[in-house]
Amino acid sequence: MADQTRSSCGLKRLARVCHVVCWQSGSWTAGATHLHLLRSLIPALTIAVLSGCGGSASNSSASNSTDESSAAATTDRSQIRVCVTSQPLLEMARLVAGEQAAVENMIPSGERSLFWKPGAEEVRRLQSADLILIHGAGFEPWLNRISVPESAIVDTCSVFEDQRIRVSDAVVHQHGPDGEHSHEGVVRQTWLDPELAVAQLNQIVLAFTKLRPQYADEFLRRAVPLIHRLEATDSQIEALAAQTSEENLTILSDGPYYQHLTRRLKWKLDPLPWPEATSDLSEADRQQLRERAEKSANRLFFVRMDRSDSAAKLAESAGLTPVFIDLCEGISDTDASLDERLQQNTVRLTEALNSKLLHQSR
């Protein structure tokens, strides 16, 4: 019981420090209060977990070495069983856990969590999981229809709940036997903003630390390289935001998916209510694009990378420059990692902007 109390107090201390590092004045911020401090505080966070609520880490280790060795021997007999609901969470969880966990993405390739319905075998695996990492805010509506242990569920976006972007206009979709209908809610692609991706990574580190506190330093250490890479992409996004700060850009797009990215860029998004399905667009969809393009002062058009080439050609025929954005929701065709895909998005944005500025200067 003493070990459990000590571990619990150490975890609470870790959570408090992470909260102070990552939040300022009620909103997520970059710079000195975010990625830089998180990296520099990793040794302190490790000590917070391992030392518990009293004494130094070395004293705690010396006085409880027998108990900790026994606990490690017990917990190492099997991996942590983890279920996730997206490709980004899958990559983050596998990176952080290493050999300590067996991580499974419950959503089959080509399907989306919003529309997925688990079968009996999937329900069984979810019920037996030690940890279920989710996005929350309606991204996993099927969770309301099955019985899983609440204690196993970790909402990786809960730390920035007030930063979620709500979709004001319903977008019509067509999938399954129900035909056309709409889903109102929040924009789910939080990871397109590298800051929010790090916030989710932070929650995953905490979740694994709670289950295996003796490996806290390993979990944190494994997260650092990804933090470095996301920080580099975030710096590129900041540079783009500074470059366009006086242009008051409004970007047309094929849906609301990019709003976390455009908010980070300090741009506005004007999404068309196109269906999520990647099938051919209707004549009404095409006409709507042409009408909006005529009124748009900016010529960039964001389009999902998994849409057919016809969508990009349609944008070009309307005088727009399509910019393909990888939503990172499925497995990469080129085996690229999440951070590589986010960085590639930034490269495509930079190239499109430079081309636009070059055209304006002529």
HELIX and SHEET records of a PDB file:
HELIX    1   1 ALA A    2  CYS A   22  1                                  21    
HELIX    2   2 GLY A   31  THR A   33  5                                   3    
HELIX    3   3 LEU A   35  SER A   40  1                                   6    
HELIX    4   4 ILE A   42  SER A   51  1                                  10    
HELIX    5   5 ALA A   57  SER A   63  1                                   7    
HELIX    6   6 SER A   65  THR A   75  1                                  11    
HELIX    7   7 GLN A   87  ALA A   97  1                                  11    
HELIX    8   8 GLY A   98  GLN A  100  5                                   3    
HELIX    9   9 ALA A  120  GLN A  127  1                                   8    
HELIX   10  10 PRO A  141  ARG A  145  5                                   5    
HELIX   11  11 GLU A  150  ALA A  152  5                                   3    
HELIX   12  12 SER A  158  GLN A  163  5                                   6    
HELIX   13  13 GLY A  176  ASP A  178  5                                   3    
HELIX   14  14 THR A  190  LEU A  192  5                                   3    
HELIX   15  15 PRO A  194  LEU A  211  1                                  18    
HELIX   16  16 PRO A  213  TYR A  215  5                                   3    
HELIX   17  17 ALA A  216  GLN A  243  1                                  28    
HELIX   18  18 GLN A  259  LEU A  265  1                                   7    
HELIX   19  19 GLU A  283  LYS A  295  1                                  13    
HELIX   20  20 ASP A  309  SER A  317  1                                   9    
HELIX   21  21 LEU A  338  SER A  361  1                                  24    
SHEET    1   A 2 TRP A  23  GLN A  24  0                                        
SHEET    2   A 2 SER A  27  TRP A  28 -1                                        
SHEET    1   B 4 ALA A 101  ASN A 105  0                                        
SHEET    2   B 4 ILE A  80  VAL A  84  1                                        
SHEET    3   B 4 LEU A 131  ILE A 134  1                                        
SHEET    4   B 4 ILE A 153  ASP A 155  1                                        
SHEET    1   C 2 VAL A 171  GLN A 174  0                                        
SHEET    2   C 2 GLU A 180  HIS A 183 -1                                        
SHEET    1   D 4 LYS A 268  PRO A 271  0                                        
SHEET    2   D 4 THR A 250  SER A 253  1                                        
SHEET    3   D 4 LEU A 300  ARG A 304  1                                        
SHEET    4   D 4 THR A 321  ILE A 325  1                                        
END                                                                             
